[in-house]
């Protein structure tokens, strides 16, 4: 289990198959995937294992990074994901997160992804990172802004407006 970085409250590490129950648990609440386009993709432990194996572990091997597990130190539980993915839709790197609702509104998404940005500046050959968000998802819009991403453009996908934000890792 490769640890990427830590914050006072969190351990950011690579996922492994032992995390399947946690992946299911943080994806299960309907409100978690309300704005993601991933609703219905993780409805069983088998789905969670497939996400870990077919997406994250594959991307770790292919790109050297993918979404990372967010472990809450106080409980040693995986409560969500954070970090980067190579986005083939626009040939860039996307930053994102997903947390169980019990951990919303506590600054964890900002804390976890700021740690990822700091890690990327020190250890990854990235010039810029993008963040896509449905404008109605005000919590995520605020997280992107707190991280220093600025509005770039918008596009429509599956009939929904998506705002794209960007941060240059060379300017900060």
C-alpha positions in Angstrom: 0.0 0.0 0.0 1.8 3.1 -1.2 1.2 6.2 0.8 1.3 9.4 -1.3 1.1 12.1 1.3 -0.4 13.0 4.7 -2.2 15.9 6.3 -2.9 16.3 10.0 -6.2 14.5 9.6 -5.7 12.3 6.5 -3.6 9.7 4.8 -3.7 9.9 1.1 -2.7 6.5 -0.4 -3.2 4.2 -3.4 -6.3 2.0 -3.3 -6.1 -1.8 -3.0 -8.6 -4.6 -3.2 -9.0 -4.6 0.6 -10.8 -1.2 0.1 -13.7 -2.7 -1.8 -16.2 -2.3 1.1 -15.2 1.3 1.7 -15.5 2.1 -2.0 -19.0 0.7 -2.0 -19.8 2.5 1.2 -18.8 6.0 0.0 -20.5 5.5 -3.4 -23.7 4.0 -2.1 -25.5 7.2 -0.8 -27.5 8.7 -3.7 -26.4 12.2 -3.0 -22.8 11.3 -3.5 -23.1 10.8 -7.2 -25.8 13.4 -7.8 -23.5 15.6 -9.9 -20.9 13.0 -11.1 -22.5 11.1 -13.9 -21.5 7.9 -12.1 -24.9 7.1 -10.5 -25.5 3.4 -10.6 -21.9 2.4 -11.4 -21.2 1.1 -7.9 -24.1 -0.9 -6.6 -22.3 -4.0 -5.2 -19.0 -5.1 -3.8 -18.2 -6.7 -7.2 -18.7 -3.2 -8.8 -16.4 -1.7 -6.2 -13.7 -4.4 -6.8 -14.0 -3.8 -10.5 -13.5 0.0 -10.1 -10.4 -0.6 -8.0 -9.0 -3.2 -10.4 -10.1 -2.0 -13.8 -9.7 1.7 -13.3 -7.5 2.8 -10.4 -4.9 -0.1 -10.3 -4.8 0.0 -14.1 -4.2 3.8 -14.1 -1.5 3.6 -11.4 0.4 1.2 -13.7 -0.3 3.1 -16.9 0.1 6.8 -15.7 1.7 6.5 -12.3 -1.3 8.1 -10.7 -5.1 7.8 -10.4 -7.6 8.7 -7.7 -6.2 8.0 -4.3 -7.9 6.7 -1.1 -8.6 9.3 1.6 -8.1 7.6 5.0 -9.4 9.5 8.0 -6.7 9.1 10.6 -9.0 9.2 13.6 -10.8 6.0 12.5 -8.3 4.6 10.0 -11.2 4.3 7.6 -11.2 5.0 3.9 -13.9 7.7 3.5 -13.5 8.6 -0.1 -11.1 9.4 -2.9 -9.2 12.5 -4.0 -6.5 13.4 -6.5 -5.9 13.1 -10.2 -6.8 11.1 -13.3 -5.6 11.3 -16.8 -8.7 12.6 -18.7 -8.9 11.2 -22.2 -11.9 13.4 -23.1 -9.6 16.5 -23.3 -6.0 15.0 -22.9 -5.3 16.6 -19.6 -5.2 15.9 -15.9 -8.4 16.2 -13.8 -8.5 16.8 -10.1 -11.5 15.4 -8.2 -12.8 13.9 -5.1 -15.7 11.9 -3.6 -16.4 11.6 0.1 -19.0 9.8 2.2 -21.6 12.4 3.2 -20.7 12.0 6.9 -17.5 13.9 6.1 -19.0 16.7 4.0 -18.7 20.3 5.3 -15.6 19.6 7.3 -13.0 20.9 4.9 -11.7 17.4 4.1 -12.1 17.7 0.3 -10.1 20.9 0.3 -7.5 19.5 2.7 -7.1 16.3 0.7 -6.9 17.9 -2.7 -4.5 20.7 -1.5 -2.2 17.9 -0.3 -2.5 16.4 -3.8 -1.6 19.7 -5.5 1.3 20.2 -3.2 2.5 16.6 -3.9 2.1 17.1 -7.7 4.2 20.3 -7.6 7.0 18.5 -5.8 6.8 15.0 -7.4 4.8 15.0 -10.7 5.7 16.4 -14.1 2.4 18.3 -14.4 2.1 21.8 -15.7 -1.6 22.3 -15.2 -4.6 20.6 -13.7 -8.3 20.9 -14.5 -11.4 20.5 -12.5 -14.8 20.0 -14.0 -18.0 20.7 -12.0 -21.7 21.0 -12.6 -22.4 24.7 -11.6 -25.2 23.7 -9.3 -22.8 21.7 -7.2 -21.8 24.7 -5.1 -19.8 22.8 -2.6 -17.5 21.5 -5.3 -17.3 24.9 -7.0 -16.1 26.3 -3.7 -13.5 23.5 -3.2 -12.0 24.2 -6.7 -11.9 27.9 -5.9 -10.3 27.4 -2.5 -7.7 25.2 -4.2 -6.8 28.1 -6.5 -8.4 26.9 -9.7 -10.0 29.6 -11.8 -12.9 29.4 -14.3 -11.8 28.6 -17.8 -14.8 27.6 -20.0 -17.9 25.5 -20.0 -19.3 22.7 -22.2 -22.3 20.5 -22.3 -22.3 16.8 -21.7 -25.4 14.5 -21.6 -27.5 17.7 -21.6 -25.8 19.1 -18.6 -23.7 22.3 -18.4 -20.2 21.6 -17.0 -17.8 24.4 -15.9 -14.1 23.7 -16.4 -11.6 25.3 -14.0 -7.8 25.3 -14.3 -4.7 25.8 -12.2 -1.2 26.2 -13.4 1.2 24.3 -11.1 4.1 26.4 -12.4 2.6 29.7 -11.2 2.2 28.9 -7.6 
